[in-house]
């Protein structure tokens, strides 16, 4: 990433006052927060390279305690814990482990809400007239619409969750080895021209999604053509894509199993986190990746002199998000603190810090966030603008980034897909116990 703009740096230094406060035994309340590993700015040598009053800026979850005490006079201690998978976190909760605030993924949020394991946000949390409601004031209109237009029972996603990070799934590839025309379809996973040069995800949800796109490819491309011809609306097109990409009938699962068997015979292997490293070292030429991992892989490969790219097939891709949810057991007093924690992380300057440290894309769209992206991906002083990249759907009307031509298929595209791609992004819903059993049995057959 490029150097932090001076405007952002100044605001971060101001926000960092008292950053050394960690919380203490005399705290009025202890807030237990669960998050993914390395999914928040931890400060130190890997965070921003500056000091506040001679003290190195601390992790954001520690700095929150000082900020909250300054705002309210209430002393809070943060017990920060991590989990490695959504299922690990769910098992902890169902076995009785206590937490107040956590950041699972989309389908797990839906599952936990449907099972009555979450409490809803206060209506006042979304009141933009309240000065400290940074989430409501800064969340991207695009993300906010997704959260408000989708429901769990009779309530919206926004009732149960506030967004944190978002992105897509796609394919990182080496353009010196892989033909662009082969990347238009997920069927590249079973393309023998790339035998033993591909990895895909070692979980049933992501691999099932890719195979579904192969199975429904003809219908998906037909829908895309009708949408582009103006025969169906954006909402209708997206709804139909989403329905196809959540198809779990017995017939479909059986067909997908055959497709995944072909994929398994062709790929280098299934992986959870090693794919980006195998890609960087050249063991493979194509990796099915989450967009944040794609950005990381492209950054590291570039440091080694290798220019790599990110593609989203023409049929469909997954729109995923991780969001903050509160336990159904949370007390009214801690609920106020938990919502304040989400608002603290939603300050644009803190979203910038998280984006820098984590590499994934925050749901926050403030001007500081846009300036950071402009500084990161805009052309250097003296260089000619090769492409105008429109990010108005996310940051608001008139927001474009003058960038280099290669960013149309590299990090900028991975962090903010073009508006035409949005229409074919589908959220994967959660499955009931019976469907999960059928999918897991299929996956056992594949892996066995």
C-alpha positions as CSV (number, residue, x, y, z in Angstrom):
1,X,0.0,0.0,0.0
2,X,1.1,3.6,-0.6
3,X,2.0,6.0,2.2
4,X,-1.0,7.3,4.2
5,X,-2.2,10.7,3.0
6,X,-1.4,13.6,5.4
7,X,-5.1,14.4,6.0
8,X,-5.8,10.8,7.1
9,X,-2.7,10.7,9.2
10,X,-3.6,13.8,11.0
11,X,-7.1,12.6,11.8
12,X,-5.7,9.2,12.9
13,X,-3.2,10.8,15.2
14,X,-6.0,12.9,16.8
15,X,-8.2,9.8,17.2
16,X,-5.2,8.1,18.8
17,X,-5.0,10.2,21.9
18,X,-4.9,8.0,24.9
19,X,-4.2,4.9,22.8
20,X,-2.1,3.2,25.4
21,X,-5.2,2.6,27.6
22,X,-6.0,-1.1,27.6
23,X,-8.7,-1.5,30.2
24,X,-8.2,-2.5,33.8
25,X,-9.5,-4.5,36.7
26,X,-11.5,-1.5,37.9
27,X,-13.5,-1.4,34.7
28,X,-17.3,-0.8,35.1
29,X,-18.0,-3.4,32.4
30,X,-16.2,-6.1,30.5
31,X,-17.2,-6.6,26.8
32,X,-16.3,-9.9,25.3
33,X,-15.7,-9.6,21.5
34,X,-15.1,-12.4,19.1
35,X,-13.5,-11.9,15.7
36,X,-11.6,-13.6,13.0
37,X,-7.8,-13.9,13.4
38,X,-5.9,-10.9,12.2
39,X,-9.1,-9.1,11.2
40,X,-8.6,-5.8,12.9
41,X,-5.7,-3.3,13.0
42,X,-3.4,-4.7,15.8
43,X,-1.1,-1.7,15.8
44,X,2.6,-2.3,16.3
45,X,5.0,-2.8,13.5
46,X,2.4,-4.1,11.1
47,X,0.0,-1.2,11.7
48,X,0.4,2.4,10.7
49,X,4.0,3.6,11.2
50,X,3.5,6.5,13.6
51,X,3.5,7.2,17.3
52,X,1.1,9.3,19.4
53,X,2.7,11.2,22.2
54,X,5.7,8.9,22.0
55,X,3.5,5.8,22.3
56,X,3.1,3.3,19.5
57,X,-0.6,3.2,18.4
58,X,-2.3,0.2,19.9
59,X,-4.8,-2.3,18.5
60,X,-8.2,-0.7,17.7
61,X,-10.1,-2.8,20.2
62,X,-7.8,-1.6,23.0
63,X,-8.1,2.0,21.8
64,X,-11.8,1.8,22.0
65,X,-11.7,1.6,25.8
66,X,-10.0,5.0,26.0
67,X,-12.3,6.5,23.5
68,X,-15.4,5.3,25.2
69,X,-14.3,6.5,28.6
70,X,-13.6,9.9,27.1
71,X,-17.1,9.9,25.5
72,X,-19.1,8.6,28.5
73,X,-16.9,8.4,31.6
74,X,-17.6,4.7,31.7
75,X,-14.6,2.4,32.0
76,X,-14.7,-0.7,29.8
77,X,-12.4,-3.7,29.5
78,X,-12.3,-5.5,26.2
79,X,-11.9,-9.3,26.3
80,X,-10.9,-10.0,22.7
81,X,-11.0,-13.5,21.4
82,X,-10.6,-15.1,17.9
83,X,-12.2,-17.9,15.9
84,X,-10.9,-19.7,12.8
85,X,-14.2,-20.7,11.2
86,X,-17.9,-19.8,11.4
87,X,-18.7,-23.3,12.5
88,X,-16.1,-23.2,15.3
89,X,-17.7,-20.0,16.6
90,X,-21.3,-21.4,16.3
91,X,-20.2,-24.6,18.2
92,X,-18.8,-22.4,21.0
93,X,-22.0,-20.5,21.3
94,X,-24.3,-23.6,21.2
95,X,-22.1,-25.2,23.9
96,X,-22.7,-22.3,26.2
97,X,-19.6,-20.1,25.7
98,X,-20.5,-16.5,26.5
99,X,-19.8,-13.5,24.3
100,X,-21.3,-10.1,23.8
101,X,-20.3,-9.0,20.2
102,X,-19.0,-11.1,17.3
103,X,-18.3,-10.9,13.6
104,X,-19.4,-14.1,11.8
105,X,-20.1,-14.3,8.0
106,X,-23.4,-13.8,6.1
107,X,-24.8,-17.3,6.2
108,X,-23.9,-17.8,9.9
109,X,-25.6,-14.5,10.8
110,X,-28.8,-15.7,9.0
111,X,-28.6,-19.1,10.7
112,X,-28.1,-17.7,14.2
113,X,-30.8,-15.1,13.7
114,X,-33.3,-17.7,12.5
115,X,-32.4,-19.9,15.6
116,X,-33.1,-17.0,18.0
117,X,-29.4,-16.7,19.0
118,X,-29.1,-13.0,18.3
119,X,-30.5,-9.7,19.7
120,X,-31.5,-6.9,17.3
121,X,-29.9,-3.5,17.1
122,X,-31.7,-0.6,18.7
123,X,-33.6,1.6,16.2
124,X,-31.6,4.6,17.5
125,X,-28.4,2.9,16.2
126,X,-29.5,4.0,12.7
127,X,-30.4,7.6,13.6
128,X,-28.0,9.7,11.6
129,X,-28.8,12.8,13.7
130,X,-26.9,11.3,16.6
131,X,-23.3,12.5,16.3
132,X,-21.6,9.3,17.4
133,X,-23.6,7.0,15.0
134,X,-20.7,6.6,12.7
135,X,-22.0,3.4,11.1
136,X,-25.3,4.9,10.0
137,X,-23.6,8.0,8.7
138,X,-20.8,6.3,6.8
139,X,-22.0,2.9,5.6
140,X,-22.0,2.7,1.8
141,X,-25.5,3.1,0.4
142,X,-24.9,0.0,-1.7
143,X,-24.2,-2.2,1.4
144,X,-27.0,-0.5,3.4
145,X,-29.5,-1.4,0.7
146,X,-28.4,-5.0,0.6
147,X,-28.8,-5.3,4.4
148,X,-32.2,-3.6,4.4
149,X,-33.7,-5.3,1.4
150,X,-33.0,-8.9,2.5
151,X,-34.9,-10.6,5.3
152,X,-34.6,-13.3,8.0
153,X,-38.2,-14.1,8.8
154,X,-40.0,-10.8,9.2
155,X,-36.8,-8.8,10.0
156,X,-34.1,-7.4,7.8
157,X,-30.4,-8.3,8.0
158,X,-29.8,-4.7,9.3
159,X,-31.9,-5.5,12.3
160,X,-29.5,-8.2,13.3
161,X,-26.1,-7.1,11.9
162,X,-24.0,-4.1,11.1
163,X,-21.5,-4.7,8.2
164,X,-17.8,-4.9,8.7
165,X,-16.0,-6.2,5.5
166,X,-17.4,-7.3,2.2
167,X,-16.3,-8.6,-1.1
168,X,-16.6,-11.2,-3.9
169,X,-15.2,-14.6,-4.8
170,X,-13.2,-14.9,-8.0
171,X,-10.0,-16.2,-9.6
172,X,-6.5,-14.9,-9.2
173,X,-4.4,-15.8,-12.2
174,X,-1.1,-15.4,-13.9
175,X,-1.9,-13.7,-17.2
176,X,1.4,-15.0,-18.7
177,X,0.0,-18.6,-18.4
178,X,-3.8,-18.3,-18.4
179,X,-5.9,-17.2,-21.3
180,X,-8.4,-14.4,-20.5
181,X,-11.1,-16.1,-22.5
182,X,-10.9,-19.2,-20.3
183,X,-11.7,-17.0,-17.2
184,X,-15.2,-16.1,-18.3
185,X,-16.5,-19.4,-16.8
186,X,-16.1,-21.3,-13.6
187,X,-15.7,-24.4,-15.8
188,X,-12.0,-23.4,-16.0
189,X,-11.7,-25.4,-12.7
190,X,-12.0,-28.6,-14.7
191,X,-10.2,-27.3,-17.8
192,X,-7.5,-29.9,-18.6
193,X,-5.2,-27.2,-20.0
194,X,-4.6,-26.1,-16.4
195,X,-4.3,-29.6,-14.8
196,X,-2.6,-29.5,-11.4
197,X,-2.3,-25.7,-11.7
198,X,-5.5,-24.7,-9.9
199,X,-6.7,-24.7,-6.3
200,X,-10.2,-24.2,-5.0
201,X,-11.7,-23.9,-1.5
202,X,-11.7,-26.8,0.9
203,X,-15.3,-26.1,2.1
204,X,-18.6,-27.3,0.7
205,X,-20.2,-23.9,0.4
206,X,-17.6,-22.2,-1.8
207,X,-16.9,-25.2,-4.0
208,X,-20.6,-26.0,-4.3
209,X,-21.2,-22.4,-5.4
210,X,-18.6,-22.6,-8.2
211,X,-20.0,-26.0,-9.4
212,X,-23.6,-24.6,-9.3
213,X,-22.4,-21.8,-11.7
214,X,-21.1,-24.5,-14.0
215,X,-24.3,-26.5,-13.8
216,X,-26.5,-23.5,-14.4
217,X,-24.2,-21.8,-16.8
218,X,-26.5,-21.8,-19.9
219,X,-29.4,-20.3,-17.9
220,X,-27.2,-17.8,-16.2
221,X,-25.8,-16.5,-19.4
222,X,-29.3,-16.3,-20.9
223,X,-30.4,-14.2,-18.0
224,X,-27.4,-11.9,-18.4
225,X,-28.1,-11.4,-22.1
226,X,-31.8,-10.6,-21.4
227,X,-30.8,-8.1,-18.7
228,X,-28.3,-6.4,-21.0
229,X,-30.9,-6.2,-23.7
230,X,-33.3,-4.5,-21.2
231,X,-35.8,-7.3,-21.2
232,X,-35.6,-7.8,-17.4
233,X,-34.9,-5.3,-14.6
234,X,-31.8,-5.2,-12.4
235,X,-33.8,-6.5,-9.4
236,X,-35.4,-9.3,-11.3
237,X,-32.1,-10.4,-12.9
238,X,-30.3,-10.4,-9.5
239,X,-33.2,-12.3,-7.8
240,X,-33.1,-15.0,-10.5
241,X,-29.3,-15.3,-10.3
242,X,-29.5,-15.6,-6.5
243,X,-32.2,-18.3,-6.7
244,X,-30.1,-20.4,-9.1
245,X,-27.1,-20.0,-6.9
246,X,-29.0,-21.3,-3.9
247,X,-30.4,-24.3,-5.6
248,X,-30.2,-27.4,-3.4
249,X,-32.6,-29.9,-4.9
250,X,-31.6,-33.5,-4.9
251,X,-31.2,-33.5,-8.7
252,X,-29.0,-30.4,-8.5
253,X,-26.8,-31.8,-5.7
254,X,-26.3,-35.0,-7.6
255,X,-25.3,-33.1,-10.8
256,X,-23.0,-30.8,-8.7
257,X,-21.3,-33.9,-7.2
258,X,-20.4,-35.1,-10.7
259,X,-19.0,-31.7,-11.6
260,X,-16.9,-31.5,-8.4
261,X,-15.5,-35.0,-9.0
262,X,-14.3,-33.8,-12.4
263,X,-12.8,-30.7,-10.7
264,X,-11.1,-32.8,-8.0
265,X,-9.4,-34.8,-10.7
266,X,-8.1,-31.7,-12.4
267,X,-6.9,-29.4,-9.6
268,X,-3.7,-29.2,-7.6
269,X,-5.8,-29.5,-4.5
270,X,-8.5,-28.1,-2.1
271,X,-7.2,-25.5,0.3
272,X,-8.4,-23.1,3.0
273,X,-5.5,-20.6,3.3
274,X,-2.5,-22.0,1.5
275,X,-3.7,-21.3,-2.0
276,X,-2.5,-17.7,-2.1
277,X,1.0,-18.8,-1.0
278,X,1.1,-21.6,-3.6
279,X,0.0,-19.0,-6.2
280,X,2.7,-16.5,-5.1
281,X,5.4,-19.1,-5.3
282,X,4.3,-20.3,-8.7
283,X,3.1,-23.8,-7.8
284,X,-0.2,-22.9,-9.3
285,X,-1.4,-20.4,-11.9
286,X,-5.1,-20.1,-10.8
287,X,-6.6,-19.8,-7.3
288,X,-10.2,-19.6,-6.4
289,X,-10.0,-16.7,-3.8
290,X,-11.9,-14.3,-1.6
291,X,-11.3,-10.8,-2.9
292,X,-9.3,-9.7,0.2
293,X,-6.9,-12.7,-0.2
294,X,-6.7,-11.8,-3.9
295,X,-5.5,-8.3,-3.1
296,X,-2.9,-9.7,-0.7
297,X,-1.6,-12.2,-3.2
298,X,-1.4,-9.6,-6.0
299,X,0.5,-7.2,-3.7
300,X,3.0,-9.8,-2.6
301,X,3.5,-11.2,-6.1
302,X,4.1,-7.6,-7.4
303,X,6.9,-7.2,-4.8
304,X,8.6,-10.2,-6.4
305,X,8.2,-8.7,-9.9
306,X,5.2,-10.8,-11.0
307,X,2.1,-9.0,-12.2
308,X,-1.1,-11.0,-11.6
309,X,-4.8,-10.4,-12.0
310,X,-8.3,-11.1,-10.6
311,X,-11.3,-12.2,-12.7
312,X,-14.9,-12.7,-11.9
313,X,-16.6,-15.2,-14.4
314,X,-19.5,-13.9,-16.5
315,X,-22.1,-16.2,-15.0
316,X,-22.2,-15.3,-11.3
317,X,-20.1,-14.6,-8.3
318,X,-20.7,-14.6,-4.5
319,X,-21.4,-11.4,-2.6
320,X,-20.2,-12.1,0.9
321,X,-19.9,-10.0,4.0
322,X,-18.9,-10.3,7.6
323,X,-20.9,-8.4,10.2
324,X,-21.2,-7.5,13.9
325,X,-23.9,-9.3,15.8
326,X,-24.9,-9.3,19.5
327,X,-25.7,-12.3,21.7
328,X,-29.2,-12.8,22.8
329,X,-27.8,-12.9,26.3
330,X,-26.3,-9.4,26.2
331,X,-27.4,-7.1,29.0
332,X,-28.9,-3.7,28.2
333,X,-25.9,-1.9,29.5
334,X,-23.4,-4.0,27.5
335,X,-25.6,-3.6,24.4
336,X,-25.1,0.1,24.5
337,X,-21.3,-0.5,24.7
338,X,-21.3,-3.1,21.9
339,X,-23.1,-0.7,19.5
340,X,-20.6,2.0,20.5
341,X,-17.8,-0.4,19.6
342,X,-19.3,-0.9,16.1
343,X,-19.6,2.8,15.7
344,X,-16.0,3.3,16.8
345,X,-14.8,0.9,14.1
346,X,-17.0,2.7,11.6
347,X,-15.2,6.0,11.9
348,X,-13.8,6.4,8.4
349,X,-10.3,6.9,9.8
350,X,-10.5,3.6,11.7
351,X,-11.9,1.9,8.6
352,X,-8.8,3.0,6.8
353,X,-6.6,1.5,9.5
354,X,-8.4,-1.8,9.2
355,X,-8.3,-1.8,5.4
356,X,-4.5,-1.2,5.5
357,X,-3.9,-3.9,8.1
358,X,-6.3,-6.6,6.9
359,X,-6.4,-6.0,3.2
360,X,-10.1,-6.6,2.9
361,X,-12.7,-3.9,2.0
362,X,-14.7,-2.2,4.8
363,X,-18.3,-1.4,4.2
364,X,-17.6,2.2,5.2
365,X,-17.6,4.9,2.5
366,X,-16.6,8.2,4.2
367,X,-14.4,10.7,2.4
368,X,-11.3,9.5,4.3
369,X,-11.9,6.1,3.0
370,X,-12.2,7.4,-0.6
371,X,-9.1,9.5,-0.2
372,X,-7.2,6.4,0.9
373,X,-8.3,4.5,-2.1
374,X,-7.5,7.4,-4.4
375,X,-4.0,7.6,-2.9
376,X,-3.6,3.8,-3.1
377,X,-4.8,3.3,-6.6
378,X,-4.8,6.7,-8.3
379,X,-2.0,7.6,-10.7
380,X,1.2,9.0,-9.3
381,X,1.9,12.7,-9.7
382,X,3.2,13.3,-13.2
383,X,1.6,10.1,-14.7
384,X,-1.2,10.2,-17.2
385,X,-4.6,8.9,-16.2
386,X,-5.1,5.7,-18.3
387,X,-8.6,4.8,-17.0
388,X,-11.4,6.5,-15.0
389,X,-12.7,4.0,-12.5
390,X,-16.2,4.7,-11.3
391,X,-16.9,3.9,-7.7
392,X,-20.0,6.1,-7.3
393,X,-22.2,3.1,-6.4
394,X,-20.2,2.7,-3.3
395,X,-18.9,6.2,-2.3
396,X,-21.7,8.4,-3.8
397,X,-22.2,10.3,-7.1
398,X,-19.2,11.8,-8.7
399,X,-16.6,9.5,-7.1
400,X,-14.2,8.2,-9.7
401,X,-10.5,7.2,-9.4
402,X,-8.1,8.1,-12.2
403,X,-6.0,5.0,-12.4
404,X,-3.8,2.8,-14.5
405,X,-5.2,0.5,-17.1
406,X,-4.0,-2.7,-15.3
407,X,-6.1,-1.8,-12.3
408,X,-9.2,-2.7,-14.2
409,X,-8.3,-6.3,-13.6
410,X,-6.2,-6.1,-10.5
411,X,-6.4,-4.8,-6.9
412,X,-8.9,-2.0,-7.4
413,X,-11.2,-4.3,-9.3
414,X,-10.9,-6.9,-6.5
415,X,-11.8,-4.3,-3.8
416,X,-14.5,-2.6,-5.7
417,X,-16.0,-4.6,-8.6
418,X,-17.5,-2.6,-11.5
419,X,-21.2,-1.8,-11.3
420,X,-22.1,-4.2,-14.1
421,X,-20.7,-7.1,-12.0
422,X,-22.9,-6.2,-9.0
423,X,-26.0,-7.4,-10.8
424,X,-24.7,-11.0,-11.0
425,X,-23.5,-11.2,-7.4
426,X,-25.5,-13.6,-5.2
427,X,-25.5,-14.0,-1.5
428,X,-25.4,-17.6,-0.4
429,X,-28.2,-18.2,2.1
430,X,-28.0,-20.6,5.1
431,X,-29.4,-24.1,4.8
432,X,-31.6,-26.0,7.2
433,X,-30.2,-29.1,9.0
434,X,-31.6,-31.6,6.5
435,X,-30.1,-29.7,3.5
436,X,-26.8,-29.4,5.3
437,X,-26.7,-33.1,5.8
438,X,-27.3,-33.8,2.1
439,X,-24.6,-31.3,1.2
440,X,-22.1,-32.6,3.7
441,X,-22.7,-36.2,2.5
442,X,-22.0,-35.1,-1.0
443,X,-18.8,-33.3,0.1
444,X,-17.7,-36.4,2.0
445,X,-18.0,-38.4,-1.2
446,X,-15.9,-35.8,-3.1
447,X,-13.2,-35.6,-0.5
448,X,-13.2,-39.4,0.2
